[in-house]
Amino acid sequence: MTLTLVSYFSLAGMTNENSRPKVMLVVGHPDHDSATWAIARAIEQGLESEGDTTVITHDLVASGFDPVYREADLAHHRGLSELPPDVGREQELLESADVTVVLFPVYWWSMPALVKGWFDRVFGAYDDISHGEPSVVKQLHLVAGAGLGEGTFARHGYKTALTTQTMHGIADYSRIGDSSIEFLYDTESKDPAVHRQLIARAYEIGVAMARRAHSARDSVAV
């Protein structure tokens, strides 16, 4: 079952889904005909292949999420105001998921501003009040679509840099116990064989993430 999320409120009335393992796929790309969205659809199919899994596809562009860290975010950080409502809605989505997967294209050897701003505002707001407690985000797995080949990323240290930034700077700092990042290379290739390989690997990622969600839900039940 796949739900394309344009607004948080599309989840209203879904109490019958509460017992199903839930995976949220967060996508940060404006073009639904892009390689990023082709990968997203393949991940969705992999997630659905495991059967009884609720899949929420959170399109950050379509949702209208504002990635800019503004005065309200700073005031909350300083303990001077309440959590901005849009950040609160994002946190509720995160907390409802057994597994969160964030898919983005690599821009300038990092993540797009929309995705980085999502982390800045949503994960940053957790840090304002967490005081060292374990994260309420259960699992965080990133998928980075790289336009160039693996050799370029390895030779110039881009893979190491982005892995350190996300896994240590975001996941570890946020005290998320189960996290990972995977790079899908050559997304700008014109070779149909490369496209098939990317889609096949994306499907496998979806299957693996569904199994992680089931395992997480089973461990809680035990």
N, C-alpha and C positions, 0 to 999 in steps of 0.2 A: 504494500500500500504506500503510495507516494503522495505527499501533500506539498504543493508548491506554495511557499509562504510569501505573500506580499505584505501581509499585516499580521501582527501578533494575534489580533482578534479572530483570525480564521481558525484558531485552536479552540474557540469557545464551544462548549457542549460535547467535548470529546472524552468524556469521563470513561467511556467504554474502552478506550485505548490505554488506560493507565497501567494495565497489567502486562502490556506487550513491551518487549525491549524496544528502546527508541534511539534512533540515530539522527542527529541533526547535521545536514550537509550545508555548510555556509559557503556561498560562491560569490567572489568579487570580480565580476567582469560584466560590462554593459552590453556585449554583443552575443545574443543567443545562437548565432551562427559561427561563433569562434571555436577554436580548438579547445579552449577552456570549458565551454559548455558541452561540447561533444564528449569530453572526458567526464564531465559531471553526469551526463545521462548514462554513461557506461557504469559509473560508480553506483548510480541509483539502481540500475538493473542488477548489479552484483548484490546490493543490499537486499533487494526484493527476492533474490534467488533462494535465500535462506528461509523463506516462508514468513513465519509469524513475527515480522519486524515492522514497526512504524517508522517510516522515513519522512523527515521534514526537510525539504529543500528551501533554505533561507537565502533568497536572492537579495543581497545587500543593496544593489542598485534599485530594484523595483520596490523595495521596502521603504525607500526614501531616507534611510538612516543617514544622519549628519555625522561625518567623521571628525569634524573640527572640535578640538578641545577648547571650550569656551569658558566664560566667566562662571557659569553655573557649575561646571565641572570643578573648577578651582575652588569655588566656595564650598562645595561638598567635601573636597579633599581637606580643606582647612577646618571642617566641622562647623561651618557657618550656615549651611542650608541643607535641605533634604536632597536625596538622590534625584537627578533629572529624570522625569518620567520615561523618556525614550530609553535611557540606559537601564532603568528598572525592568522594562519589558524585555530587553535583550537578556538580562540576567535571569529572568524567569524562564526563558526559552533554554538557556544553557543548563540551568539547574534541573530542568525536566528531562534532559537527555542522558542516556547511559553513556553514549559516545558522541563526541563532537568532532567532525571532520571539516577542516577549512581548506578550500581549494582556491588557488590564486595563480595568475601568471607572474613570472619574475619580471619586474620593471627596474631598470637601473641597479641590478644586482640585489634587489630587495623586494618587498611586497608593495603592491599599489597603495596609494594614500588612503583609499577607502578602507582597505583591510587593516592597514596600520592604525588608522584612526579608530576602527572598531576595537582593536586591542587597547589602544590608549584610553578610550573612554570607558569601555565595559569592564575590562580586566583591571584597569587602573582604579576604578571605583571599588572593586573588591579589596584592593590593597589599602584603601583609606580606612577600612574598619576591621580588617582581618586580624591584625596584631599577632601574626605568626601561626594562626590556626590553619589546619589542612584546608585545601581548596574545596569549595562546593562543586567545582567543575570536575567531573569524575574522570574523564579521559579527553585528551586533546591530541588529535593527529592531523598533521598538515601535509598537503599535497601541493608541490610547487611545479608549475608548468614552465619549463625552461626552453626558450626558443632555440638556443644553441646546443651543441653536443656536450657530452659529459667531459670530454678531454679539456675543453675550454674552461669549464667550471672548476675542474680539478687543478689545472695548470696555474690559474690565477688566484686560487684560494677562495673562489666565490662560494663553493659548496660549504666549505668549512666555516666561512664567515656567516652565511645565512643560517646554518645549523646552530652555531653558537648563539647568534642573536635570538633565535626562536626557542630553542630547547633550553638553554641556560637563562637567557634574558627574559623569557616569557613563562615557559612551562615550569622550570625549576623555581624561579622567583615566585611564581604563583602557587607553589607547593602542590602541583598536579602530579599525582603518583605515576600515572601511565600516559606517556606521551611519545610522539615520534614525528619525523619528517621524512617524506619521500620525494625525490625529484623525478619528474618525467621529462626526458630530454628530447630535443629536436622537434618541438611542437610546431615550428615554422617550416618544417621540411615539406617539400612537394611530392615526396615519394609515397605512393599509396601503401607500400609495405610497412613503412614507418608508422603511418596512420593506423594501420591494423594492429601493429604491436602496441601502440599507445592505448588504443581502445581495449585491447585484451588485458593489458596490465591494469587499466582503470577498473575493469570489471572484477579482476582478482582482488583489488583493494577493497571494493565494495563488499565482496564475499567475506574478506577477512574482518572488516569493520562490523558486519552483521554478527559474525561469530563472537567478536569481542563483546558486543552488546548483550548477546545471549548469556555469555559466561559471566558477565558482570551482574546481570539480573539473577542468574542462578545462584551465585555466591551470596547475594543478599538474602535470597529465599532460604538458603541453608542456614 
